[in-house]
Amino acid sequence: MDVDDIETVAVIGSGNMGHGITEVVAMAGYDVTMRDIEEDIVQDGYESIEWSLDKLAENDRLDEPPAAILDRISTEVDLEAAVAGADIVIEAVPEQMDLKKDVFSDLDDYAEDGAILASNTSSLSITEIASATDRPEDVVGMHFFNPPVKMDLVEVIYGAETDDDTAQATYDFVEAVEKTPIFVRKDVNGFVVNSVLGPFGEEAAWMASEDLATIEEIDAAMVYGRGYPMGPFELGDLTGIDVGYHVRKEAGKEIPPLMEAKVEAEELGRKTGEGYYRYDDGEGVTYEQGQGEDVDTLRIEARMVNEAAKLVGNDVATPDAIDTGMKLGAGFPEGICVRGDKLGLDTVLAKLEDLHEQYGADRYEPADYLVGLVEDGKTGKEAGEGFYEYNTGSGPGDYNTITWDLTDDGLLEVKLDRPERMNALSNDLMDAVVDLLESVDTEDVRAVSFEGAGDRAFSAGADVTGFADIEPAKRAEPTEVFRVVDEFPRPTIAKIDGYCLGGGFELALACDLRVATEDSQFGFPEITLGLLPGGGGTQRALRMIGEARAKELVFRGEHIDAERAENWGLINRAVPEEEYEDTCADFLDDLVSGPPLALQHAKRVMNEGADEDLDAGLQMESQAFALLLTTQDAREGTAAFQEDREPEFTGE
């Protein structure tokens, strides 16, 4: 089976996951049949899809009317009829092994030969599920995260006998439904995300059980000190304390006393009104910024890094797959492998060894892969290599927060790659942009484009989770990334589709040109945080649109739409979605085919002349014009004009 062969899909189960997966598949243009055991159950799922599509339409998140998507969805109660002709079947029934094996046994009888049989299980063995069939090579894990419509990640999991072609077609299908897949190449308990996420709650519970810190202190330390989206106890209450309890119980792991006590008291979290915090007659989460400053957060993070090292060392997943999974599936501010490299893998190893010596528990035993990295001197970012290799000053490298490509015609395409955070500007992302622009050979570059990954934002601003680590003395100087973009000797363009706010807006303003979709939003919300734009926003906006409008943007902190941004002169074009790519291409074609030397000097003269009086600016212009008259490009441009042909500029 190849992804191009997939036309018809069947989803078995119409609960939260089943109807969510059905909606995602239908939105991507596939015909899909959703099946459940009773008509009223499957109709409830269908109505949930109707409601969700209406909400997406209200928020302008659909490319077509809800009715067109619903036309691609059919419902069924009979399993044989549901899977007839299906190229891929996605099982999404409750997490009970016997039930799943029964379903797959029936699928073995009813599904087409060669059809992909995928399970949406979040924790059960794909190998055991596949054992219910006579075609285990066609069985694969396909773990969507809840809710599927909103969550971007899908784990593609190999069973012991899953064929490579089956796994690859599934991976490609996930991309075709506009989700982000990661390979889990071995059928391990917890797969990737839950394996790494497990110690986040478990180790916190051990620490609280030992009275080393309170629940509130640990949550505050992990959120405000380390930048996680929520604290481990807050997360446990949200997902259900019993869920993590049973996963650990089934895996034969020792349960922290605090967790066990909560389950025995049936205080399971939000769903019961009380868990680690009280909800029905309490305040809910009660931790605050400033608490937990002495909490040993390394103890929790070291265990997560260790779990990642086990996965890499056992060839379950690559560091990049793990980090993608943790960012998209768990909302981590950065990948755990990147974080381990920043902490220093020698520091992580020393912490684990100390804990193992103190407690003697298996959970602290360092992974062989981690030990090997440290013994080889690959201790992380400062050493130049850890889980990843880092830039050594010899040229552009691979980055974890941006992707880039230099085309044959000289276009350097840069994509801000943090869609799970709406491409918020973290320190790592800004450092990566600086490193790329300072190390790329500018002789090979004709123009640079910046855009955001995903479909929601160019960049929604600075990553506020990093504010706690900012040293005021260092931020008293202008932020380097905006200066480097502004001063790069080739034309730069910001391709804006979605939110362009705060630091993201400042990055766009540092570019020479800006093209946006009509639905894009612009603004400086910093004032609502008690701050002001700190990346040149106050000064660039003032020079571009004048005092009154610049102060309105900064003082009020409100968003403006693309039409107003164009009218004010903040962007060059605001165009309909369907014209966006063509418009950007037209701009870029002119830039990459234009005369490099003339564009370079024009940019320098205009940027530097803006800060001079008119006479000084005119003098700069005249000097540049005279210099360009001596170039081969000027002679080529003149000759092409006289011969009525397109010039071929070489930058000489």
ZASE-291129 format. One record per residue (C-alpha): residue in three letters; x, y, z. Coordinates in steps of 0.25 Angstrom, whole numbers, padded with zeros to 4 digits, always signed. Example, Ala and Ser with C-alpha at 12.3 -4.5 7.8 and 13.67 -1.06 7.14 Angstrom:
# ZASE-291129
ala+0049-0018+0031
ser+0055-0004+0029
***
This chain:
# ZASE-291129
met+0000+0000+0000
asp+0005+0014-0004
val-0001+0027+0001
asp-0005+0030-0013
asp-0014+0017-0013
ile-0022+0022-0001
glu-0035+0028-0005
thr-0045+0022+0005
val-0044+0021+0020
ala-0052+0014+0031
val-0051+0018+0046
ile-0056+0008+0056
gly-0062+0015+0068
ser-0069+0028+0069
gly-0065+0033+0083
asn-0056+0045+0085
met-0045+0039+0078
gly-0053+0032+0067
his-0061+0044+0063
gly-0049+0053+0064
ile-0041+0045+0055
thr-0052+0044+0045
glu-0054+0059+0045
val-0039+0061+0042
val-0039+0050+0031
ala-0051+0057+0024
met-0045+0071+0026
ala-0033+0066+0018
gly-0042+0062+0006
tyr-0044+0047+0008
asp-0057+0039+0008
val-0058+0032+0022
thr-0068+0023+0028
met-0070+0024+0043
arg-0075+0011+0050
asp-0080+0008+0064
ile-0088-0003+0070
glu-0101+0004+0071
glu-0108+0014+0063
asp-0110+0024+0074
ile-0096+0024+0078
val-0091+0026+0064
gln-0101+0037+0062
asp-0096+0044+0074
gly-0082+0044+0068
tyr-0087+0050+0055
glu-0094+0061+0063
ser-0081+0064+0070
ile-0074+0065+0057
glu-0085+0075+0052
trp-0084+0083+0064
ser-0069+0084+0063
leu-0069+0088+0048
asp-0079+0099+0051
lys-0069+0104+0062
leu-0057+0103+0052
ala-0065+0111+0041
glu-0069+0122+0051
asn-0054+0124+0054
asp-0051+0123+0039
arg-0043+0111+0041
leu-0048+0103+0029
asp-0045+0103+0014
glu-0059+0099+0010
pro-0073+0099+0016
pro-0076+0089+0027
ala-0087+0082+0018
ala-0076+0079+0008
ile-0068+0072+0018
leu-0080+0065+0024
asp-0083+0059+0010
arg-0071+0051+0011
ile-0075+0044+0024
ser-0084+0032+0025
thr-0088+0025+0037
glu-0090+0010+0039
val-0093-0001+0049
asp-0089-0013+0042
leu-0074-0015+0043
glu-0073-0023+0030
ala-0080-0012+0022
ala-0072-0001+0029
val-0059-0007+0024
ala-0063-0011+0010
gly-0053-0005+0000
ala-0046+0003+0011
asp-0031+0005+0008
ile-0028+0008+0022
val-0036+0004+0035
ile-0033+0012+0048
glu-0038+0006+0060
ala-0042+0015+0072
val-0049+0006+0082
pro-0047+0007+0097
glu-0033+0003+0103
gln-0036-0011+0106
met-0027-0022+0099
asp-0038-0032+0098
leu-0047-0023+0091
lys-0036-0018+0082
lys-0032-0032+0078
asp-0047-0036+0076
val-0048-0024+0066
phe-0035-0028+0059
ser-0039-0042+0057
asp-0052-0037+0050
leu-0044-0028+0042
asp-0035-0039+0038
asp-0047-0046+0032
tyr-0054-0033+0026
ala-0044-0023+0022
glu-0038-0023+0008
asp-0025-0031+0005
gly-0014-0021+0006
ala-0022-0011+0014
ile-0014-0004+0026
leu-0020-0008+0039
ala-0016+0003+0049
ser-0019+0004+0064
asn-0021+0017+0071
thr-0016+0011+0084
ser-0009+0021+0094
ser-0002+0010+0102
leu-0005-0005+0097
ser+0004-0014+0090
ile+0003-0013+0075
thr+0010-0027+0074
glu-0001-0033+0083
ile-0012-0026+0075
ala-0006-0031+0062
ser-0006-0045+0067
ala-0021-0046+0066
thr-0019-0045+0050
asp-0012-0054+0040
arg-0006-0042+0034
pro+0002-0035+0045
glu+0011-0028+0034
asp-0001-0019+0031
val-0004-0015+0045
val+0002-0002+0051
gly+0000+0008+0062
met-0006+0021+0059
his-0007+0029+0072
phe-0014+0042+0070
phe-0014+0051+0082
asn-0027+0057+0089
pro-0034+0064+0083
pro-0030+0060+0069
val-0035+0073+0062
lys-0026+0082+0070
met-0014+0073+0074
asp-0004+0072+0062
leu+0004+0060+0067
val+0002+0045+0062
glu+0011+0034+0067
val+0013+0024+0056
ile+0017+0011+0064
tyr+0023-0002+0058
gly+0019-0015+0063
ala+0029-0027+0063
glu+0025-0031+0049
thr+0020-0018+0043
asp+0025-0016+0029
asp+0033-0004+0026
asp+0024-0001+0014
thr+0012-0001+0023
ala+0019+0008+0033
gln+0023+0018+0023
ala+0010+0019+0016
thr+0003+0021+0029
tyr+0014+0032+0032
asp+0011+0038+0019
phe-0004+0037+0021
val-0003+0045+0034
glu+0004+0056+0026
ala-0007+0056+0016
val-0017+0059+0027
glu-0009+0070+0031
lys-0003+0065+0044
thr+0011+0063+0048
pro+0016+0048+0050
ile+0028+0043+0057
phe+0033+0028+0056
val+0033+0019+0068
arg+0041+0008+0062
lys+0039-0002+0074
asp+0027-0006+0081
val+0031-0001+0095
asn+0022+0002+0107
gly+0017+0017+0106
phe+0023+0019+0092
val+0030+0032+0092
val+0022+0043+0098
asn+0016+0035+0110
ser+0030+0029+0112
val+0037+0042+0114
leu+0025+0049+0121
gly+0023+0038+0131
pro+0034+0043+0141
phe+0029+0057+0140
gly+0017+0054+0149
glu+0023+0041+0156
glu+0036+0048+0161
ala+0028+0060+0165
ala+0019+0051+0173
trp+0031+0044+0179
met+0037+0057+0184
ala+0024+0062+0190
ser+0022+0048+0197
glu+0036+0050+0203
asp+0032+0064+0208
leu+0044+0070+0200
ala+0034+0081+0194
thr+0019+0084+0194
ile+0010+0081+0182
glu+0009+0096+0180
glu+0024+0098+0180
ile+0027+0087+0170
asp+0016+0092+0160
ala+0021+0106+0162
ala+0036+0103+0160
met+0033+0095+0147
val+0024+0105+0141
tyr+0030+0118+0145
gly+0044+0113+0147
arg+0045+0103+0135
gly+0035+0108+0126
tyr+0026+0096+0125
pro+0011+0099+0121
met+0006+0093+0134
gly+0011+0087+0146
pro+0012+0072+0148
phe+0001+0071+0158
glu-0008+0081+0150
leu-0006+0072+0138
gly-0009+0059+0147
asp-0022+0065+0151
leu-0026+0069+0137
thr-0023+0055+0131
gly-0028+0047+0143
ile-0018+0042+0154
asp-0024+0028+0152
val-0019+0028+0138
gly-0004+0029+0141
tyr-0006+0020+0153
his-0012+0009+0145
val-0001+0011+0134
arg+0010+0009+0145
lys+0003-0002+0151
glu+0002-0010+0138
ala+0016-0007+0135
gly+0020-0013+0149
lys+0026+0000+0154
glu+0026+0005+0168
ile+0015+0015+0171
pro+0018+0028+0179
pro+0011+0028+0192
leu+0004+0041+0189
met-0002+0036+0176
glu-0006+0023+0182
ala-0013+0030+0194
lys-0021+0039+0184
val-0026+0027+0176
glu-0030+0019+0188
ala-0038+0031+0193
glu-0044+0033+0179
glu-0039+0047+0178
leu-0035+0046+0163
gly-0035+0060+0159
arg-0044+0069+0152
lys-0054+0058+0148
thr-0056+0055+0163
gly-0056+0069+0167
glu-0043+0067+0175
gly-0029+0062+0173
tyr-0016+0068+0176
tyr-0025+0081+0176
arg-0039+0083+0180
tyr-0049+0088+0169
asp-0064+0086+0173
asp-0063+0094+0186
gly-0048+0099+0185
glu-0040+0109+0177
gly-0034+0099+0167
val-0019+0100+0165
thr-0013+0110+0175
tyr+0001+0111+0172
glu+0007+0125+0169
gln+0019+0131+0163
gly+0030+0132+0173
gln+0028+0119+0180
gly+0037+0107+0179
glu+0050+0115+0176
asp+0058+0104+0183
val+0051+0092+0177
asp+0061+0082+0171
thr+0055+0082+0157
leu+0067+0075+0151
arg+0062+0062+0158
ile+0050+0062+0150
glu+0057+0067+0137
ala+0068+0057+0138
arg+0059+0045+0139
met+0052+0050+0126
val+0065+0052+0119
asn+0069+0038+0123
glu+0056+0032+0117
ala+0059+0039+0104
ala+0073+0033+0105
lys+0067+0019+0106
leu+0058+0022+0094
val+0070+0027+0086
gly+0079+0016+0090
asn+0069+0005+0088
asp+0067+0010+0074
val+0052+0013+0077
ala+0053+0028+0072
thr+0062+0038+0068
pro+0065+0051+0077
asp+0058+0059+0067
ala+0045+0050+0067
ile+0045+0050+0082
asp+0046+0065+0083
thr+0036+0067+0072
gly+0027+0058+0080
met+0029+0065+0094
lys+0026+0079+0088
leu+0014+0075+0080
gly+0008+0064+0088
ala+0012+0070+0102
gly+0013+0085+0100
phe+0027+0085+0105
pro+0034+0098+0102
glu+0046+0091+0095
gly+0050+0076+0093
ile+0055+0068+0105
cys+0067+0064+0097
val+0070+0079+0094
arg+0068+0082+0109
gly+0077+0071+0113
asp+0088+0076+0104
lys+0086+0090+0110
leu+0086+0085+0124
gly+0099+0077+0121
leu+0098+0062+0120
asp+0109+0061+0130
thr+0101+0068+0140
val+0089+0060+0137
leu+0097+0047+0139
ala+0103+0052+0152
lys+0089+0055+0157
leu+0084+0041+0153
glu+0096+0034+0159
asp+0094+0042+0172
leu+0079+0038+0173
his+0082+0023+0170
glu+0092+0023+0181
gln+0083+0029+0190
tyr+0070+0021+0187
gly+0075+0009+0180
ala+0063+0010+0171
asp+0063+0005+0157
arg+0056+0017+0152
tyr+0069+0025+0154
glu+0079+0015+0147
pro+0085+0023+0136
ala+0083+0018+0122
asp+0095+0012+0115
tyr+0093+0022+0103
leu+0094+0034+0113
val+0106+0028+0120
gly+0113+0026+0106
leu+0111+0040+0102
val+0117+0046+0114
glu+0129+0036+0114
asp+0131+0040+0099
gly+0131+0055+0103
lys+0118+0058+0096
thr+0112+0065+0108
gly+0103+0075+0101
lys+0102+0088+0095
glu+0115+0094+0101
ala+0123+0082+0097
gly+0118+0084+0083
glu+0111+0070+0083
gly+0101+0062+0091
phe+0088+0057+0086
tyr+0091+0067+0075
glu+0102+0073+0068
tyr+0104+0088+0069
asn+0109+0099+0061
thr+0124+0100+0062
gly+0126+0112+0054
ser+0129+0106+0040
gly+0115+0109+0034
pro+0100+0107+0036
gly+0096+0095+0042
asp+0083+0088+0046
tyr+0075+0095+0056
asn+0063+0091+0065
thr+0055+0103+0064
ile+0056+0107+0050
thr+0058+0100+0037
trp+0065+0106+0025
asp+0068+0103+0010
leu+0076+0110+0000
thr+0070+0108-0014
asp+0079+0108-0027
asp+0074+0122-0031
gly+0079+0128-0017
leu+0067+0129-0009
leu+0070+0126+0006
glu+0056+0121+0011
val+0055+0121+0026
lys+0044+0115+0034
leu+0041+0118+0049
asp+0038+0104+0053
arg+0031+0104+0066
pro+0016+0102+0062
glu+0012+0096+0075
arg+0015+0110+0081
met+0010+0118+0069
asn+0025+0120+0066
ala+0028+0129+0078
leu+0042+0134+0078
ser+0050+0126+0088
asn+0064+0130+0091
asp+0068+0117+0083
leu+0060+0121+0071
met+0066+0135+0071
asp+0080+0130+0073
ala+0078+0120+0061
val+0074+0131+0052
val+0086+0139+0056
asp+0095+0127+0054
leu+0089+0124+0040
leu+0090+0138+0035
glu+0104+0140+0040
ser+0110+0127+0035
val+0103+0126+0022
asp+0111+0130+0010
thr+0105+0143+0005
glu+0111+0141-0008
asp+0101+0129-0010
val+0089+0137-0006
arg+0081+0146-0014
ala+0069+0148-0004
val+0063+0143+0009
ser+0049+0139+0012
phe+0044+0137+0026
glu+0031+0130+0029
gly+0024+0122+0041
ala+0022+0107+0041
gly+0007+0102+0043
asp-0005+0110+0038
arg-0008+0119+0050
ala+0004+0129+0051
phe+0016+0136+0046
ser+0020+0137+0060
ala+0011+0141+0072
gly+0022+0148+0079
ala+0033+0145+0089
asp+0032+0132+0097
val+0028+0138+0111
thr+0032+0124+0117
gly+0046+0129+0115
phe+0044+0142+0123
ala+0048+0136+0136
asp+0062+0133+0131
ile+0065+0147+0125
glu+0076+0155+0132
pro+0071+0170+0131
ala+0086+0175+0129
lys+0087+0167+0117
arg+0073+0171+0111
ala+0077+0186+0113
glu+0084+0185+0099
pro+0076+0183+0086
thr+0073+0169+0083
glu+0083+0163+0073
val+0074+0156+0064
phe+0066+0168+0059
arg+0079+0176+0056
val+0085+0164+0049
val+0072+0162+0040
asp+0071+0177+0038
glu+0086+0178+0034
phe+0087+0166+0025
pro+0093+0170+0012
arg+0082+0164+0003
pro+0067+0167+0002
thr+0058+0160+0013
ile+0043+0158+0012
ala+0033+0153+0023
lys+0023+0144+0018
ile+0011+0146+0028
asp-0001+0136+0029
gly-0008+0138+0042
tyr-0003+0144+0055
cys+0008+0154+0055
leu+0010+0160+0069
gly+0020+0165+0078
gly+0034+0160+0075
gly+0028+0153+0063
phe+0023+0167+0058
glu+0037+0173+0061
leu+0044+0162+0053
ala+0035+0165+0041
leu+0037+0180+0042
ala+0052+0177+0042
cys+0051+0171+0029
asp+0051+0179+0016
leu+0037+0175+0011
arg+0024+0169+0016
val+0013+0161+0009
ala+0001+0156+0017
thr-0012+0149+0016
glu-0024+0157+0018
asp-0028+0149+0031
ser-0014+0152+0037
gln-0014+0160+0050
phe-0003+0170+0055
gly+0000+0177+0068
phe+0009+0180+0080
pro+0002+0173+0092
glu+0014+0175+0101
ile+0007+0187+0109
thr-0003+0177+0114
leu+0008+0170+0121
gly+0014+0183+0127
leu+0025+0183+0117
leu+0028+0190+0103
pro+0032+0185+0090
gly+0047+0182+0093
gly+0052+0177+0079
gly+0052+0191+0072
gly+0036+0191+0070
thr+0035+0205+0076
gln+0046+0211+0067
arg+0043+0204+0054
ala+0028+0207+0055
leu+0030+0221+0059
arg+0039+0223+0046
met+0030+0215+0037
ile+0016+0221+0041
gly+0018+0233+0049
glu+0016+0236+0064
ala+0001+0236+0065
arg-0001+0222+0059
ala+0011+0216+0065
lys+0007+0221+0079
glu-0007+0215+0077
leu-0001+0202+0074
val+0008+0202+0085
phe+0000+0209+0096
arg-0013+0201+0093
gly-0007+0187+0091
glu-0019+0184+0081
his-0018+0176+0069
ile-0021+0182+0055
asp-0025+0174+0042
ala-0016+0173+0030
glu-0024+0183+0022
arg-0021+0194+0032
ala-0007+0190+0033
glu-0006+0192+0018
asn-0013+0205+0019
trp-0004+0210+0030
gly+0009+0205+0022
leu+0013+0194+0031
ile+0012+0184+0021
asn+0014+0184+0006
arg+0002+0175+0002
ala-0011+0169+0008
val-0016+0159-0001
pro-0027+0148-0001
glu-0022+0134+0003
glu-0023+0128-0011
glu-0014+0139-0016
tyr-0004+0139-0005
glu+0006+0129-0010
asp+0006+0135-0024
thr+0008+0149-0019
cys+0020+0145-0010
ala+0026+0137-0022
asp+0025+0150-0031
phe+0032+0158-0020
leu+0043+0147-0018
asp+0045+0145-0033
asp+0048+0160-0035
leu+0058+0159-0023
val+0066+0147-0027
ser+0067+0151-0042
gly+0070+0165-0039
pro+0084+0171-0039
pro+0091+0167-0025
leu+0100+0178-0024
ala+0090+0189-0027
leu+0080+0183-0017
gln+0091+0182-0007
his+0094+0196-0008
ala+0080+0201-0010
lys+0077+0194+0004
arg+0089+0200+0011
val+0086+0214+0005
met+0072+0214+0009
asn+0074+0208+0023
glu+0086+0217+0027
gly+0080+0229+0020
ala+0067+0229+0027
asp+0075+0233+0040
glu+0082+0245+0033
asp+0078+0258+0028
leu+0074+0259+0013
asp+0087+0265+0008
ala+0095+0254+0015
gly+0085+0243+0009
leu+0086+0249-0005
gln+0102+0249-0004
met+0101+0234+0000
glu+0092+0231-0011
ser+0101+0238-0022
gln+0113+0231-0017
ala+0106+0217-0018
phe+0101+0221-0032
ala+0114+0224-0037
leu+0120+0211-0031
leu+0109+0203-0038
leu+0112+0210-0052
thr+0126+0202-0052
thr+0120+0188-0050
gln+0117+0177-0060
asp+0103+0176-0055
ala+0100+0191-0059
arg+0106+0188-0073
glu+0098+0175-0074
gly+0085+0183-0070
thr+0088+0194-0080
ala+0090+0184-0091
ala+0078+0176-0088
phe+0069+0188-0088
gln+0075+0192-0102
glu+0073+0178-0107
asp+0059+0176-0102
arg+0062+0164-0094
glu+0063+0159-0079
pro+0076+0163-0072
glu+0084+0152-0066
phe+0091+0158-0054
thr+0103+0151-0047
gly+0107+0161-0036
glu+0120+0166-0042
***
